[in-house]
């Protein structure tokens, strides 16, 4: 199964509470944090919600 490499590139200060909670659920705490998650619909939805704060790459 494919995996997604999610990197936080912008800070969460001044964002909506839901976006901050979504970043925390993804495991991102600060700028330049990187997590690798399984490519599932739930994760893609979370990433889409905070797309303006993160970058995503597919990893094999």
C-alpha positions, -999 to 999 in steps of 0.1 A, spaced: 0 0 0 12 35 -8 23 59 19 21 96 22 49 118 35 33 149 51 54 179 60 42 210 79 54 241 60 34 268 77 27 277 113 -7 270 130 -8 304 149 -39 323 137 -56 292 121 -90 277 130 -92 254 160 -103 226 137 -71 230 117 -49 230 147 -66 198 159 -62 182 125 -25 189 125 -22 174 160 -41 143 148 -17 139 119 12 140 144 25 174 133 36 197 161 58 224 145 71 237 112 92 212 93 79 182 112 75 152 89 52 121 93 47 92 70 11 78 70 -7 51 51 -26 63 21 -62 60 33 -93 81 27 -93 93 63 -57 106 60 -64 122 26 -94 140 40 -73 153 70 -46 165 46 -71 182 23 -85 201 53 -51 216 61 -36 217 26 -26 253 30 -3 243 59 13 211 46 29 196 16 23 159 6 45 134 -13 38 98 -22 64 74 -8 69 37 -18 
